[in-house]
Amino acid sequence: MQQKTGRPSEADAVITLTPREKDVFHMLLRGMKAKDIAAEFSITIWGANYFIKQIYRKLNVNNKTQLILEYFDCRQTEDR
């Protein structure tokens, strides 16, 4: 399901994420930082940043703010 912007809906985009990326995605939505994500999964900060960059690439966003805005914009569009 694509929206007017040509971007896949949040539901479609999240489907392409690996299970670990989905976990990180939800942590980002809760406002967690890379260092907190790294501690949660007992990985390095570089490992956490790798997952974050993969999520941004797959969801076609550049930063956490844009990710959150896109997510909640998609949620509002899907509710209509």
BELGIKA-V761564 format. One record per backbone hydrogen bond with DSSP energy under -1.0 kcal/mol. NH is the residue of the N-H (numbers start at 1). CO is the residue of the C=O. Records with the same first field share a line. If there is no record, write none. Layout:
BEGIN
NH=CO / CO
END
This chain:
BEGIN
3=7
6=3
9=1
13=9
14=10
15=11
16=13
17=14
22=18
23=19
24=20
25=21
26=22
27=23
28=24
29=25
30=26
31=28
32=27
37=33
38=34
39=35
40=36
41=37
43=38
48=44
49=45
50=46
51=47
52=48
53=49
54=50
55=51
56=52
57=53
58=54
59=55
61=56
67=63
68=64
69=65
70=66
71=67
72=68
73=69
74=70
75=71
76=72
77=73
78=74
79=75
END
